[in-house]
Amino acid sequence: MANTTRIRIDTVSSLQSGTLWLPKSAMKSLQLQSHSTLQLAYGGREMRVHVRELGAKSEQARAQIAEDVQRALLVPDGVRVEAMLAGDRLRLGYLLGIAAQLKTEGETLVGQQAPVFKHLLNAAEEAGMSGFVFSPLDIDWENDFITGYGWDAKRRVWRRRRMPMPDAVYDQIVSRVFQKRADVVEQRERLWKQLGARAFNPDFFDKSQVHQWLSGSPLTKPHVPDAITYKSITQASQFLYRYADVYMKPIHGSLGIGILRLKRKPDGQVHYQMKKKGGALVKGTSGSISIFLKKFAPRLRRGPYLIQETLHLKTWQGRPFDIRMLLQKDGTGQWHRTKTFCRIAQDGDITSNLSTGGDALAVKAVLKEILPGDKAVNRVMRELSRIAEDVPAVLEATVEGTLGELGLDLGLDENGKIWVIEVNAKPWKKPNIEDGEWRELSLLAFARPVQYAKYLCQTTRDR
């Protein structure tokens, strides 16, 4: 068991080279003696240092390092960490890297994800870790550092700086196009190989894989709608004649973009709606299934597309909705439901994605409006709990790599049965922290990935 202490690290130019100065309280907590030597580690870097005790008048929560120590270890000045002593290695907290496609203006991070990164880095400091955001393209293997961005919460600015290789990586690359770039693939694979299980949430799921995995397990098969991956007009025709109402979903899609809904009428005509980028709906009619498929075959082949039976789901005040679950691992490595809420579609929309204008409501409040009584509501809530346990268990038995969180989209049909509509490997977290009853859960959604990263480090780092 490591001895620990929470402390701030300052760089002082006047100190003797190769020295670490600790206040008396930290020396006592770590059970260190002055004038001893040890390995001082930060992220993937370490060096031998001489330990000295600061005078009695020094601030008790501040340590000091010499400039050469800072240059060797790349420790940000003023960083606050939970220092850990195990054997003769003193680690200055665990270092979390957040991998992302960065958008910058000058020396600062911008874009939709920037507030998300702030919350994650604040959560890291709360957990006694330090962290930074980086692009895989900014890894310098030859010189053993990454150019990334840290958040200065006091001055509320981003700091661009060189950092050591991290102890763990939380993958927040949300662009499939960026992740598939050859140079990104090469850099990610090399870092992921180095970190092993401490790099988590590395890949996107495609819809056909998820369907195959979940329909292949007796735990989850009853909750998976019938579906096929488009291969040919003949194959698709057979499925469309079996079901008069289907959804066609891009296997690698997100935000509902490119989704088609088809309804086959008794006279054979096909009425369809397609969701375009920005949320606009395009409507059309084809004379038959064959005519429709010939028209859309190039898109379906290029997609590729999953064709899924339309579930006859309950509505709320005439509007479609799904149930969204955010499942995350915590600081003990166990799965928990962080958030469960209903996403309500806009009037006339074919999806309920919040990014394109849907609303969020509490699940129990919606269920109480649409179900006949408390018994029915409680039954659905119990079924949601079972699915929250079964889906991660099935996926972890199948998927390569380390999973730290999942987003589940679920539907409730007219008979009160829960269906798994979609599983997201990189669920989007709203960057704004809501007030009221949602506030604690919003903060928890950012804290749990950090806690899980710390757990991975505690159980696999320096072992």
KAKAQUI-V800442 format. One record per helix or strand. SS is the DSSP state (~ for helix, > for strand). FROM is the first residue (numbers start at 1). TO is the last residue. If there is no record, write none. Layout:
SS_FROM_TO ; SS_FROM_TO
//
This chain:
>_3_12 ; >_19_22 ; ~_24_30 ; >_37_42 ; >_45_53 ; >_62_66 ; ~_67_73 ; >_79_86 ; >_89_92 ; >_95_99 ; >_104_105 ; >_108_109 ; ~_114_126 ; >_130_134 ; ~_136_138 ; >_139_140 ; >_145_152 ; >_157_163 ; >_168_171 ; ~_176_180 ; ~_182_198 ; >_199_200 ; ~_207_215 ; ~_221_223 ; >_224_224 ; >_227_229 ; ~_233_242 ; >_245_250 ; >_260_264 ; >_270_275 ; >_281_286 ; ~_289_303 ; >_305_309 ; >_313_313 ; >_315_316 ; >_319_329 ; >_335_344 ; ~_354_356 ; >_359_362 ; ~_363_370 ; ~_374_396 ; >_402_402 ; >_405_413 ; >_418_424 ; ~_436_460
//
